[in-house]
Amino acid sequence: MPFPDARPMARVPAGGWPDPPQRVADLLDRFDTAYAKVLSTLEAAWAGGDARTLGSAVRTMRALEGPALELMETGIPGARGNYGPQFRPPQG
Protein backbone atom coordinates (compact mmCIF):
# COMPACT_ATOMS: atom_id res chain seq x y z
CA MET A 1 0.00 0.00 0.00
CA PRO A 2 1.52 3.35 -1.00
CA PHE A 3 1.97 5.97 1.66
CA PRO A 4 0.16 9.28 1.18
CA ASP A 5 2.13 12.40 0.34
CA ALA A 6 3.74 14.00 3.36
CA ARG A 7 5.07 17.49 3.83
CA PRO A 8 7.92 18.55 6.12
CA MET A 9 5.72 20.56 8.48
CA ALA A 10 7.59 21.94 11.47
CA ARG A 11 6.20 21.69 14.98
CA VAL A 12 3.91 24.65 15.68
CA PRO A 13 5.37 26.69 18.56
CA ALA A 14 3.30 27.09 21.71
CA GLY A 15 1.14 30.14 21.11
CA GLY A 16 1.28 29.80 17.32
CA TRP A 17 3.69 31.05 14.68
CA PRO A 18 5.50 34.20 15.85
CA ASP A 19 5.60 37.08 13.35
CA PRO A 20 4.88 35.14 10.15
CA PRO A 21 5.20 36.86 6.77
CA GLN A 22 1.97 38.59 5.68
CA ARG A 23 1.05 35.89 3.14
CA VAL A 24 1.42 33.20 5.84
CA ALA A 25 -0.51 35.33 8.34
CA ASP A 26 -3.36 35.61 5.83
CA LEU A 27 -3.40 31.83 5.27
CA LEU A 28 -3.34 31.21 9.02
CA ASP A 29 -6.27 33.59 9.45
CA ARG A 30 -8.24 31.89 6.65
CA PHE A 31 -7.63 28.46 8.15
CA ASP A 32 -8.30 29.49 11.75
CA THR A 33 -11.50 31.36 10.81
CA ALA A 34 -12.83 28.34 8.91
CA TYR A 35 -11.76 25.99 11.73
CA ALA A 36 -13.59 28.10 14.33
CA LYS A 37 -16.69 28.06 12.11
CA VAL A 38 -16.48 24.27 11.78
CA LEU A 39 -16.36 23.89 15.55
CA SER A 40 -19.24 26.28 16.23
CA THR A 41 -21.37 24.77 13.46
CA LEU A 42 -20.74 21.22 14.72
CA GLU A 43 -21.66 22.32 18.23
CA ALA A 44 -24.91 23.81 16.93
CA ALA A 45 -25.69 20.66 14.93
CA TRP A 46 -25.11 18.40 17.92
CA ALA A 47 -27.12 20.63 20.25
CA GLY A 48 -30.11 20.80 17.91
CA GLY A 49 -29.81 17.57 15.97
CA ASP A 50 -30.14 19.51 12.72
CA ALA A 51 -28.94 17.67 9.59
CA ARG A 52 -28.74 20.89 7.57
CA THR A 53 -26.41 22.46 10.14
CA LEU A 54 -24.26 19.32 10.10
CA GLY A 55 -24.07 19.56 6.31
CA SER A 56 -22.94 23.16 6.64
CA ALA A 57 -20.13 22.07 8.97
CA VAL A 58 -18.99 19.44 6.48
CA ARG A 59 -18.96 22.00 3.65
CA THR A 60 -16.93 24.36 5.82
CA MET A 61 -14.45 21.55 6.56
CA ARG A 62 -13.65 21.47 2.86
CA ALA A 63 -12.56 25.12 3.10
CA LEU A 64 -9.73 24.04 5.41
CA GLU A 65 -7.86 22.14 2.70
CA GLY A 66 -6.70 25.06 0.55
CA PRO A 67 -5.02 27.18 3.21
CA ALA A 68 -3.68 24.10 5.03
CA LEU A 69 -1.96 22.81 1.90
CA GLU A 70 -0.53 26.22 1.04
CA LEU A 71 0.86 26.57 4.56
CA MET A 72 2.40 23.09 4.52
CA GLU A 73 4.10 23.92 1.21
CA THR A 74 5.58 27.20 2.49
CA GLY A 75 9.06 26.97 3.97
CA ILE A 76 9.96 28.81 7.14
CA PRO A 77 12.75 31.32 6.45
CA GLY A 78 15.94 30.37 8.28
CA ALA A 79 14.50 27.13 9.71
CA ARG A 80 13.96 23.51 8.75
CA GLY A 81 10.44 22.58 7.79
CA ASN A 82 7.33 24.30 6.58
CA TYR A 83 4.51 26.18 8.19
CA GLY A 84 1.26 24.43 8.96
CA PRO A 85 -2.12 25.13 10.54
CA GLN A 86 -2.01 26.24 14.14
CA PHE A 87 -5.66 25.45 15.01
CA ARG A 88 -6.17 28.65 17.00
CA PRO A 89 -9.15 30.97 17.26
CA PRO A 90 -8.82 34.01 14.99
CA GLN A 91 -6.93 36.86 16.61
CA GLY A 92 -8.60 40.17 16.57
Number of C-alpha atoms within 10 A of each C-alpha: 3 4 5 6 5 7 14 14 18 15 13 15 9 8 8 15 17 10 8 14 11 9 11 20 15 13 19 26 21 18 27 22 18 22 22 16 17 22 14 13 19 20 15 15 18 13 9 11 12 12 11 10 17 19 14 15 22 14 12 18 16 11 16 18 12 12 21 19 15 16 22 19 16 17 16 18 11 6 8 11 17 19 26 28 24 18 16 15 14 14 7 4
